[in-house]
Amino acid sequence: MGGGRERCCCGVPGCVIFQDNFDRANSTNLGSDWTEVVGDSEIAGNTVQIPDLGLIKCNTPHPIDTPTCVVFADIANDPPSGKYRVLVNYVDEDNYLFGQYDSAGTLSVGEVAAGVETILDSVACGGIVFGDVLTVCRNKGGLYAGVGIASVWAWHCVADNGGRYTGLASGSGQIKFDDFYFEEHYVTDPDCKQCECHCNEFCVPKTLYLTFSASDCCEDLDERTIELTFDAGAYPEFQWTGSDDLPVWDDCVNPGTDTYSFILYCTPDESQWRLGGAFTCSPAGPDLPRMPDIVYCNPLYLEYHDFYCYGSPPPDPPPECHIEKIIITE
């Protein structure tokens, strides 16, 4: 079945741990690759049909002791109806993580721990049709879900529960899946994709803090903090923004406050994090930058050192504002 969203895997055969297109005779027996944990699922019309609240486990574990993986399955009801779940880090029916598409118009990630289900993140997601792909991506620190062609992801930072299996389930209603793929993540095989811009290893919290270390004529900025919050639905997809009124750069000459606005974002090619800023700051000469991009992989504890700025209009000689360091923390 052709999905509405291009599959995240690069197509390298070595990425695939297990796959099943369910192209076999109708049967109440799913085959030796699957265990019916909850409910009576069946093969019907070259799809797997899962009953209301049913759950099936893929019997192939990840070959490496890692929580990371990427799992895809096509939504096979026409039109979609119900809650479709792709499971990762499956331990047993009481302990696993999942990504879920609800045909009522939401995309979620969640966990079941000791039998208690919790939705960790949920975003609006409409326009999903028959054949769209539900993708769940697990890196070392985070759980991500995407579906169809929507440029939106549900995600949350999670710990490793030790589960190394995957599966499919119904959160509500009788549902159908087709074309199931269980694949390695970039962390364990660099030929495979990571599916999210968190630099393979990291999960970035939805609230971050930008803190100044400053001296000279902007010493009042020292240890001042701006909260950066995740901008859902923005482009690029992973973007944090924040602003606040803080002491001006040229406090020696023009005391007061200025509005500082910052954006922390992942580049569209999912290779780098950048930090940009907007505020009143007129350099004394054309060779002095206003606010250079900060480029690094993990944005947490990212630092930029030794930035000088001068007032507007600059006196002669201009007083120095020394930004010794800007740091991003959680």
C-alpha positions in Angstrom: 0.0 0.0 0.0 1.4 3.4 -0.9 1.5 5.8 2.1 0.7 9.5 1.9 3.9 10.3 3.8 7.3 9.2 2.4 8.7 6.6 4.6 11.5 7.9 6.9 13.9 5.0 6.2 16.4 5.6 3.5 15.5 2.3 1.8 18.8 0.6 2.8 18.0 -3.1 3.3 20.2 -3.3 6.4 17.9 -0.9 8.2 15.0 -3.4 8.3 14.8 -5.6 11.4 11.4 -7.1 10.5 8.6 -6.3 8.0 5.2 -7.8 7.2 2.9 -6.7 4.4 0.2 -9.2 5.6 -0.3 -10.4 2.0 -1.6 -13.9 2.7 -4.8 -15.8 2.9 -7.5 -14.6 5.3 -7.0 -16.4 8.6 -7.5 -16.1 12.4 -3.9 -17.2 12.7 -1.5 -14.3 12.2 1.5 -16.6 11.8 4.5 -17.3 14.0 5.9 -13.7 13.8 3.1 -12.4 15.9 1.5 -13.0 19.3 -2.2 -12.0 20.0 -1.8 -10.5 23.4 -5.3 -8.9 23.8 -8.3 -9.8 21.6 -8.7 -11.9 18.5 -7.0 -10.3 15.5 -7.0 -11.7 12.0 -5.6 -11.5 8.5 -8.4 -10.0 6.3 -8.0 -8.7 2.8 -4.2 -8.6 3.0 -4.3 -6.4 6.1 -4.2 -7.2 9.8 -7.5 -6.5 11.5 -7.3 -5.7 15.2 -10.5 -5.6 17.4 -11.5 -2.8 19.8 -8.7 -2.5 22.4 -6.8 -5.4 20.8 -3.0 -5.7 20.9 -0.6 -7.8 18.9 3.2 -8.2 19.6 5.8 -8.6 17.0 7.9 -11.6 18.1 11.2 -10.2 16.6 13.2 -8.1 19.2 15.7 -5.4 18.4 19.0 -7.3 17.8 20.9 -4.6 19.9 20.2 -3.7 23.5 19.0 -0.2 22.7 15.6 1.5 23.0 16.1 3.2 19.6 14.1 2.2 16.6 11.8 3.4 13.9 8.4 1.7 13.2 5.9 2.3 10.4 2.5 1.0 9.5 -0.1 2.0 7.0 -3.6 3.0 8.1 -5.8 0.5 6.2 -9.4 1.5 7.0 -11.1 3.5 4.3 -11.9 6.0 5.7 -9.8 5.9 8.9 -11.9 5.3 12.0 -10.7 4.6 15.5 -7.4 5.0 17.4 -4.4 3.5 15.6 -1.4 2.6 17.8 2.1 1.6 16.9 4.0 0.2 19.9 7.7 0.5 20.7 9.8 -0.5 23.7 7.3 -3.2 24.4 7.9 -5.3 27.6 4.5 -6.8 28.2 0.9 -5.7 27.9 1.3 -3.5 31.0 4.6 -1.8 30.0 5.3 -0.1 26.6 5.4 3.2 24.7 3.2 4.1 21.8 2.3 6.6 19.1 -1.3 7.0 18.3 -3.5 8.6 15.6 -7.1 9.2 16.5 -9.4 9.7 13.5 -11.2 12.4 15.6 -8.2 14.5 14.7 -5.3 14.1 17.2 -1.8 12.7 17.1 -0.4 11.5 20.4 2.5 9.7 22.1 2.0 7.9 25.4 3.1 5.2 27.7 1.7 2.3 29.6 3.6 1.7 32.9 2.5 -0.9 35.4 -0.8 -1.1 33.6 -1.5 2.7 33.8 -1.9 4.5 30.5 -0.7 8.1 30.2 -0.9 10.4 27.2 2.4 12.3 27.2 1.8 14.7 24.3 -1.1 15.4 21.9 -1.4 17.7 18.9 -4.2 18.4 16.4 -3.8 16.5 13.2 -6.5 16.3 10.5 -6.7 15.3 6.9 -5.4 11.7 7.3 -6.7 9.2 4.8 -6.5 5.6 3.9 -2.9 4.5 3.2 -1.2 7.2 5.2 1.7 6.1 7.3 1.8 6.2 11.1 5.5 6.6 12.1 6.9 6.1 15.6 10.5 7.0 16.2 12.4 6.4 19.4 15.9 7.9 20.0 17.8 7.5 23.2 15.9 10.2 25.0 12.6 10.8 23.2 9.5 9.3 21.7 8.1 10.8 18.5 5.0 10.2 16.3 4.1 11.5 12.9 1.3 10.6 10.5 0.4 11.3 6.8 1.7 14.4 5.1 1.1 16.7 8.1 4.3 18.7 9.2 3.5 18.1 12.8 5.0 15.7 15.4 3.8 14.6 18.8 6.8 14.0 21.1 8.0 13.7 24.7 11.2 13.0 26.5 11.1 9.5 28.0 13.4 7.1 29.9 14.4 3.6 28.7 12.0 1.0 30.1 14.1 -1.9 28.9 11.6 -3.0 26.2 13.0 -4.2 22.9 9.9 -5.5 21.1 7.3 -3.6 19.0 3.6 -4.2 18.1 0.3 -2.8 16.9 -2.9 -2.1 18.9 -6.3 -0.5 18.9 -6.9 2.4 21.3 -10.5 2.3 20.2 -12.6 0.7 17.5 -11.9 -2.1 15.0 -8.9 -1.0 13.0 -6.7 -2.3 10.1 -3.0 -1.9 9.4 -0.9 -2.8 6.4 2.8 -2.7 5.5 4.5 -3.0 9.0 8.2 -2.1 9.2 10.4 -2.3 12.2 13.8 -0.7 11.5 17.0 0.4 13.1 17.6 4.1 14.1 20.5 6.2 13.0 22.1 5.8 16.4 22.8 2.1 15.8 23.2 2.3 12.0 24.2 5.6 10.3 22.8 4.4 7.0 19.3 4.7 8.6 17.3 7.8 9.3 16.6 9.5 12.6 13.2 11.0 11.7 13.5 13.9 14.0 16.0 16.7 14.5 17.3 16.0 17.9 20.8 14.9 16.8 20.3 11.2 17.3 21.0 11.0 21.0 19.1 13.9 22.6 15.6 14.8 23.5 15.1 18.5 24.1 12.5 19.5 26.7 9.6 21.8 25.6 10.7 24.5 27.9 14.3 25.8 27.8 16.1 28.8 29.4 18.5 31.2 27.8 20.9 32.9 30.4 23.3 35.8 30.0 26.7 36.2 31.6 27.6 39.9 31.0 29.8 42.6 32.3 30.9 46.2 31.7 28.1 48.5 30.5 25.6 45.6 30.4 26.4 44.1 33.7 22.7 44.4 34.6 22.1 41.6 32.1 24.3 39.2 34.1 22.4 36.1 35.1 19.2 37.3 33.5 17.1 34.6 31.9 14.6 34.3 29.1 12.2 31.3 28.9 12.1 29.6 25.5 9.0 27.5 24.7 8.4 25.0 22.0 6.5 26.5 19.0 4.1 23.7 17.9 3.4 23.7 14.2 6.1 26.2 13.4 8.6 25.9 10.5 11.2 24.6 11.0 9.3 21.8 12.8 11.5 22.0 15.9 11.6 25.6 17.1 11.7 27.3 20.5 11.0 31.0 20.9 10.9 33.5 23.8 11.2 37.2 24.5 11.4 39.5 27.6 12.1 43.1 28.6 15.6 43.2 30.0 18.2 46.0 30.7 19.5 47.6 27.5 22.9 46.7 26.1 24.2 50.3 26.5 23.1 50.7 30.1 26.1 53.1 30.8 24.6 55.7 28.5 20.9 54.9 28.1 19.6 53.1 31.1 16.3 51.4 30.6 14.9 48.2 29.1 14.7 46.6 25.7 12.8 43.7 24.2 15.0 40.7 23.5 13.6 38.0 21.2 15.3 34.7 20.5 14.7 31.7 18.4 16.3 28.3 18.8 15.7 26.0 15.9 16.8 23.0 14.0 17.9 23.5 10.5 15.6 22.0 7.9 18.2 19.4 6.9 18.1 18.1 10.5 21.8 18.5 10.9 22.3 21.5 13.2 20.8 23.7 15.9 20.9 27.5 15.6 20.2 30.4 17.9 19.3 33.8 16.5 18.3 37.0 18.3 16.6 40.3 17.7 17.1 43.3 19.9 18.4 46.9 19.8 22.1 46.8 19.3 24.1 49.1 17.0 27.7 47.9 16.5 30.3 50.7 16.4 31.6 49.4 13.1 30.5 47.3 10.1 32.7 44.3 11.1 30.9 43.8 14.4 28.1 41.2 14.3 24.7 41.8 15.7 24.0 38.3 16.8 25.7 35.4 15.1 24.1 32.0 14.7 25.1 29.4 17.3 25.7 26.1 15.6 26.0 22.8 17.6 24.4 19.4 17.8 22.9 19.3 21.2 21.4 22.7 22.1 21.4 22.0 25.8 24.3 23.7 27.5 25.3 25.3 24.3 27.5 28.4 24.8 28.5 31.4 22.9 31.4 33.4 24.2 32.7 37.0 24.0 30.2 39.1 22.1 30.7 42.9 22.3 28.0 45.5 21.4 27.7 49.3 21.6 24.9 51.8 22.1 23.0 53.6 19.5 24.1 56.2 18.6 27.5 55.2 20.0 29.3 57.9 22.0 32.9 58.6 21.3 34.5 56.5 22.6 31.7 54.0 22.9 31.2 52.1 26.1 31.6 48.3 25.8 28.9 45.9 26.6 30.6 42.5 27.1 28.4 39.5 26.7 30.7 36.9 28.1 28.5 33.9 27.5 24.9 32.9 26.5 23.9 29.4 27.6 20.9 27.2 26.9 19.7 25.0 29.7 16.7 22.9 30.6 
